[in-house]
Structure formats: structure tokens, C-alpha cells
């Protein structure tokens, strides 16, 4: 389920990003919509927390973490 408010970009740069994603992928991915809505209020802080949490796993390299994420997304049938 997608909230209609997330589909409408705020500002020129976000409009351009959404346009490019829709052109290349057919739609804007859900996580991108959620993290870019009201970015100053929540999105940039939440993104920073996600990045910090994922990058703190010192046993794995960044490339390994990305491979794990892609594998799990494939299992969940997520389009990325």
C-alpha cells in the first residue's frame, strides 16, 4: 500500500529524481518514497541511523553488506 502523499515530490530536485526513477524503473521504490517525504523532519535523520547501523557491522565489508541486502531483497521479491 502506498500513501498518496508520498507520490508527490516537494521541490525541484526531488521532482527531477522522481522523474528519472519513474523513467528508468517504472516507479519510485517504496523506501525512497518513505525516506524522501518530509526529509528535513524525519528522512535524513532516519537515513543516517540506518547507515550507521548497517556500517557498524565491522565483521563484514560494505560490499558484503550490500550483497546480503540484495539477497534478502530477492528472497522477499523486492524490486531494487
Residue pairs with C-beta under 8 A, 6 or more apart in sequence:
2 30
2 33
5 37
6 33
6 34
6 37
7 28
7 33
9 15
9 17
9 18
9 36
10 37
10 38
14 36
17 36
18 28
21 27
21 28
21 29
21 32
22 28
25 79
29 79
29 80
34 43
35 43
35 46
35 47
36 43
37 43
54 65
55 62
55 65
57 65
60 68
70 80
73 80
